[in-house]
């Protein structure tokens, strides 16, 4: 062990990211060299992930990430479990658990409800919503409301960028209105992806699906995917909102209405979580194509959407 007092204090008191940063500085290693040393041991961790770990913006939780932490203890010549011990017990996965200790992340429970049902569906897919290995660089959604006032179709064009090596899928989460028949919901890949496993939960109107890439991405790689979701359940709807657990790039939402069913008022809204008051409210006006839209240049964690009223 080094006699460096700062390193000793960091390893003793934590938190994890402070201790990791102190150890890297004390050993005089660059992040790129650290990445290479890990790769020599068969562990592939991206530069972005290492940077996020030592800044406290991400925390290693996946089995492969925890193996990398154990290897870092050896590479940085630290006592066994000195870094692992600062991580504490792994946080439960899924919507129902808080991510409040992670800077820049909104509470899972406050954005992604109902927690238990979603957690179960994601567990069956060995994943979590908004996979941390992927950053949403851009998302463009188009929603169609039919003559029966229900959502008939949603199309999404999405650009994601890998924060870590080996990301090979995006997990889509859809929550229909109560009364939605999830067995009738269909997901169709349109471009640059294919549909993998799909899981459904009727009581909570949840549908979760894998959208598989044609290759495993390396850190920094981008992937464009386009897919559609059709819900012929016929349940009347009055809003659509999208939740983001982490900062994201541009988001665009367009909602179009059948000529036979036009709303009497449309508004945009945003909120930090499901319990918070709404901000960024504003009236939207239907255009000649019976549609409205919103565009944001950059998104912080929270919820954003469009709400309308029927006569």
C-alpha positions as CSV (number, residue, x, y, z in Angstrom):
1,X,0.0,0.0,0.0
2,X,1.1,3.6,-0.7
3,X,1.7,5.9,2.2
4,X,-0.4,8.5,0.5
5,X,-2.8,9.8,3.1
6,X,-5.4,10.9,0.7
7,X,-5.6,7.4,-0.8
8,X,-5.7,5.8,2.7
9,X,-8.5,8.2,3.7
10,X,-10.5,7.6,0.5
11,X,-10.2,3.8,0.9
12,X,-11.3,4.0,4.5
13,X,-14.2,6.5,4.1
14,X,-15.3,6.3,0.5
15,X,-17.4,6.8,-1.5
16,X,-16.4,4.4,-4.2
17,X,-15.7,6.9,-7.0
18,X,-13.5,9.1,-4.7
19,X,-11.4,6.0,-3.7
20,X,-11.1,4.8,-7.3
21,X,-10.0,8.3,-8.5
22,X,-7.5,8.6,-5.7
23,X,-6.0,5.1,-6.4
24,X,-5.7,5.8,-10.2
25,X,-3.9,9.1,-9.5
26,X,-1.7,7.6,-6.8
27,X,-0.5,4.9,-9.3
28,X,0.0,7.3,-12.1
29,X,-2.1,5.4,-14.6
30,X,-4.2,6.8,-17.4
31,X,-7.7,5.5,-18.0
32,X,-6.6,4.2,-21.3
33,X,-3.8,2.2,-19.7
34,X,-6.2,1.0,-17.1
35,X,-8.5,-0.2,-19.8
36,X,-5.7,-2.0,-21.5
37,X,-4.6,-3.7,-18.3
38,X,-8.2,-4.9,-17.8
39,X,-8.4,-6.2,-21.4
40,X,-5.2,-8.2,-20.8
41,X,-7.2,-10.0,-18.2
42,X,-10.1,-10.7,-20.5
43,X,-12.2,-7.9,-19.1
44,X,-13.6,-5.3,-21.6
45,X,-14.6,-2.1,-19.9
46,X,-15.0,1.1,-22.0
47,X,-13.1,4.3,-21.3
48,X,-16.4,6.1,-20.8
49,X,-17.5,3.6,-18.1
50,X,-14.2,4.0,-16.3
51,X,-14.5,7.7,-16.4
52,X,-18.1,7.6,-15.2
53,X,-17.1,5.3,-12.3
54,X,-14.5,7.7,-11.0
55,X,-16.7,10.7,-11.4
56,X,-19.6,9.1,-9.6
57,X,-21.9,9.3,-12.6
58,X,-22.3,5.5,-12.9
59,X,-21.7,2.7,-10.5
60,X,-20.5,-0.8,-11.4
61,X,-23.3,-3.3,-10.8
62,X,-23.3,-5.9,-13.5
63,X,-21.5,-9.1,-12.9
64,X,-18.8,-8.3,-15.5
65,X,-18.4,-4.8,-14.0
66,X,-17.9,-6.3,-10.5
67,X,-15.3,-8.7,-11.9
68,X,-13.5,-5.6,-13.3
69,X,-13.6,-3.9,-9.9
70,X,-11.9,-6.9,-8.3
71,X,-9.3,-6.8,-11.0
72,X,-8.8,-3.1,-10.5
73,X,-7.9,-3.8,-6.8
74,X,-5.0,-6.0,-8.1
75,X,-3.9,-3.7,-10.9
76,X,-3.9,-0.6,-8.5
77,X,-2.1,-2.7,-5.8
78,X,-4.9,-2.2,-3.2
79,X,-6.0,-4.5,-0.4
80,X,-8.5,-7.1,-1.4
81,X,-12.2,-5.9,-1.3
82,X,-11.1,-2.3,-0.6
83,X,-13.0,-1.0,-3.5
84,X,-15.7,-3.8,-3.5
85,X,-16.5,-3.0,0.1
86,X,-17.3,0.6,-0.8
87,X,-19.9,-0.5,-3.3
88,X,-22.0,-2.2,-0.6
89,X,-24.8,-4.6,-1.5
90,X,-26.0,-4.4,-5.2
91,X,-29.0,-2.3,-5.8
92,X,-32.2,-4.2,-6.9
93,X,-32.9,-3.8,-10.6
94,X,-36.0,-2.5,-12.2
95,X,-38.3,0.5,-11.9
96,X,-39.2,0.0,-8.3
97,X,-35.9,0.9,-6.7
98,X,-34.4,4.3,-6.1
99,X,-31.5,5.5,-8.1
100,X,-31.2,8.7,-6.1
101,X,-27.6,8.2,-5.2
102,X,-26.6,8.3,-8.8
103,X,-26.0,11.9,-10.0
104,X,-27.9,12.8,-13.1
105,X,-30.4,10.0,-12.7
106,X,-34.0,10.3,-11.6
107,X,-35.6,7.9,-9.2
108,X,-36.6,4.7,-10.9
109,X,-39.7,4.5,-8.7
110,X,-40.8,8.0,-9.5
111,X,-40.6,7.6,-13.3
112,X,-41.2,3.9,-14.0
113,X,-44.3,2.6,-12.4
114,X,-45.6,0.0,-11.5
115,X,-42.3,-1.1,-10.1
116,X,-42.8,-4.7,-9.2
117,X,-44.5,-5.9,-12.4
118,X,-41.9,-4.1,-14.5
119,X,-39.0,-5.5,-12.5
120,X,-40.4,-9.0,-13.0
121,X,-40.7,-8.6,-16.8
122,X,-37.2,-7.1,-17.0
123,X,-35.7,-9.9,-14.9
124,X,-37.1,-12.4,-17.5
125,X,-35.2,-10.5,-20.2
126,X,-32.0,-10.3,-18.0
127,X,-32.1,-6.5,-18.3
128,X,-33.2,-3.1,-16.9
129,X,-35.1,-0.3,-18.5
130,X,-32.9,2.4,-20.1
131,X,-29.8,0.1,-20.2
132,X,-27.0,2.2,-18.8
133,X,-24.6,0.9,-21.5
134,X,-26.6,3.0,-24.0
135,X,-27.1,6.8,-24.2
136,X,-30.1,8.0,-26.1
137,X,-28.7,10.5,-28.5
138,X,-32.0,11.2,-30.2
139,X,-35.6,9.9,-30.2
140,X,-38.3,10.8,-32.6
141,X,-41.8,9.4,-31.9
142,X,-45.0,9.6,-33.9
143,X,-48.3,8.7,-32.3
144,X,-51.6,8.1,-34.1
145,X,-55.0,8.5,-32.4
146,X,-57.8,6.8,-34.1
147,X,-61.5,7.7,-34.6
148,X,-62.3,5.7,-31.5
149,X,-60.0,8.0,-29.5
150,X,-57.5,5.2,-28.8
151,X,-53.8,5.0,-29.7
152,X,-53.7,2.9,-32.8
153,X,-50.0,3.1,-33.7
154,X,-46.7,4.5,-32.4
155,X,-43.6,4.7,-34.5
156,X,-40.2,5.4,-33.0
157,X,-36.9,6.3,-34.6
158,X,-34.1,6.2,-32.1
159,X,-30.3,6.8,-32.1
160,X,-28.3,5.2,-29.3
161,X,-24.6,5.4,-28.5
162,X,-22.7,2.8,-26.5
163,X,-21.1,3.7,-23.2
164,X,-19.6,0.3,-22.9
165,X,-18.5,-2.6,-25.2
166,X,-20.9,-5.4,-26.0
167,X,-24.2,-3.6,-26.0
168,X,-26.3,-5.5,-28.5
169,X,-29.9,-4.6,-27.8
170,X,-32.3,-2.0,-26.6
171,X,-35.2,-2.8,-24.2
172,X,-38.4,-1.2,-25.1
173,X,-41.1,-0.6,-22.4
174,X,-44.7,0.2,-23.2
175,X,-47.5,0.9,-20.8
176,X,-50.9,1.0,-22.3
177,X,-53.9,2.7,-20.7
178,X,-55.7,0.6,-18.1
179,X,-58.0,-1.8,-19.9
180,X,-55.4,-2.3,-22.7
181,X,-55.4,-5.9,-23.9
182,X,-51.6,-6.6,-23.9
183,X,-52.0,-9.8,-25.9
184,X,-53.1,-7.7,-28.9
185,X,-50.2,-5.3,-28.7
186,X,-47.7,-6.0,-31.5
187,X,-44.2,-4.7,-31.9
188,X,-42.6,-4.7,-35.4
189,X,-39.0,-3.8,-36.3
190,X,-38.9,-1.5,-39.3
191,X,-35.2,-0.7,-39.8
192,X,-31.8,-1.8,-38.4
193,X,-33.1,-4.1,-35.6
194,X,-35.2,-7.1,-35.0
195,X,-37.6,-8.1,-32.3
196,X,-36.4,-10.6,-29.7
197,X,-38.2,-11.7,-26.6
198,X,-41.5,-10.0,-25.6
199,X,-43.0,-10.1,-22.2
200,X,-46.5,-8.9,-21.1
201,X,-48.4,-8.2,-17.9
202,X,-52.1,-7.8,-18.3
203,X,-53.1,-6.2,-14.9
204,X,-50.6,-3.3,-15.3
205,X,-50.9,-3.1,-19.1
206,X,-47.1,-3.4,-19.5
207,X,-45.3,-4.8,-22.5
208,X,-41.5,-5.2,-22.6
209,X,-39.6,-6.2,-25.7
210,X,-36.0,-6.7,-26.9
211,X,-34.9,-4.8,-30.0
212,X,-31.8,-6.7,-31.1
213,X,-28.9,-5.1,-33.1
214,X,-27.1,-6.9,-35.9
215,X,-23.8,-6.7,-33.9
216,X,-22.4,-5.9,-30.5
217,X,-21.4,-2.3,-30.2
218,X,-18.1,-1.1,-29.0
219,X,-17.7,2.0,-26.8
220,X,-18.6,5.1,-28.8
221,X,-20.5,3.2,-31.6
222,X,-23.9,4.5,-32.6
223,X,-26.9,2.5,-33.7
224,X,-30.1,3.7,-35.4
225,X,-33.3,1.6,-34.8
226,X,-36.8,2.2,-36.1
227,X,-39.8,0.2,-34.8
228,X,-43.5,0.5,-34.4
229,X,-46.0,-0.6,-31.8
230,X,-49.6,-1.2,-32.7
231,X,-52.3,-1.4,-29.9
232,X,-55.8,-2.2,-31.3
233,X,-57.3,-2.5,-27.8
234,X,-59.6,0.5,-28.4
235,X,-59.1,2.1,-25.0
236,X,-59.7,5.8,-25.0
237,X,-56.6,7.8,-24.2
238,X,-56.0,11.4,-23.2
239,X,-52.2,11.7,-23.0
240,X,-48.9,10.3,-24.0
241,X,-45.7,10.7,-21.9
242,X,-42.2,9.4,-22.2
243,X,-39.9,8.9,-19.2
244,X,-36.1,9.3,-19.2
245,X,-34.1,8.0,-16.3
246,X,-30.8,9.6,-17.6
247,X,-29.9,12.7,-19.6
248,X,-30.7,12.3,-23.3
249,X,-30.3,14.2,-26.5
250,X,-33.0,15.6,-28.8
251,X,-36.5,14.3,-28.3
252,X,-39.4,14.9,-30.7
253,X,-43.0,13.8,-30.2
254,X,-45.7,14.2,-32.8
255,X,-49.4,13.3,-32.1
256,X,-51.9,13.1,-35.0
257,X,-55.7,12.7,-34.6
258,X,-58.2,11.2,-36.9
259,X,-60.4,13.8,-38.6
260,X,-63.5,12.1,-37.0
261,X,-62.1,12.6,-33.4
262,X,-60.4,15.9,-32.8
263,X,-59.6,17.1,-29.3
264,X,-60.9,20.5,-28.0
265,X,-57.6,21.4,-26.3
266,X,-54.0,20.1,-26.4
267,X,-51.1,20.9,-24.1
268,X,-47.5,19.9,-23.7
269,X,-46.1,19.2,-20.2
270,X,-43.0,18.1,-18.4
271,X,-42.3,17.0,-14.8
272,X,-39.3,15.9,-12.9
273,X,-41.1,12.7,-11.6
274,X,-44.6,11.3,-11.3
275,X,-45.1,13.0,-8.0
276,X,-43.8,16.4,-9.0
277,X,-45.8,19.3,-10.3
278,X,-45.8,20.0,-14.0
279,X,-43.5,22.6,-15.6
280,X,-42.9,23.8,-19.2
281,X,-46.6,23.7,-19.9
282,X,-47.9,25.3,-23.0
283,X,-50.9,25.2,-25.4
284,X,-50.4,23.4,-28.7
285,X,-52.4,24.1,-31.8
286,X,-53.5,21.5,-34.3
287,X,-52.2,22.0,-37.8
288,X,-53.9,21.4,-41.1
289,X,-53.0,17.7,-40.8
290,X,-54.7,17.4,-37.4
291,X,-51.4,17.1,-35.6
292,X,-49.3,18.7,-32.9
293,X,-45.7,18.2,-31.9
294,X,-43.0,19.1,-29.3
295,X,-39.3,19.2,-29.7
296,X,-36.6,19.5,-27.0
297,X,-32.9,20.0,-27.7
298,X,-31.6,18.3,-24.6
299,X,-33.4,16.3,-21.9
300,X,-32.7,16.0,-18.2
301,X,-34.2,13.0,-16.3
302,X,-37.9,13.2,-15.9
303,X,-41.2,12.9,-17.9
304,X,-42.3,14.8,-20.9
305,X,-45.5,14.5,-23.0
306,X,-48.6,15.8,-24.6
307,X,-52.1,15.8,-23.1
308,X,-55.5,16.5,-24.7
309,X,-59.2,16.9,-23.9
310,X,-62.2,15.5,-25.6
311,X,-65.4,17.3,-25.9
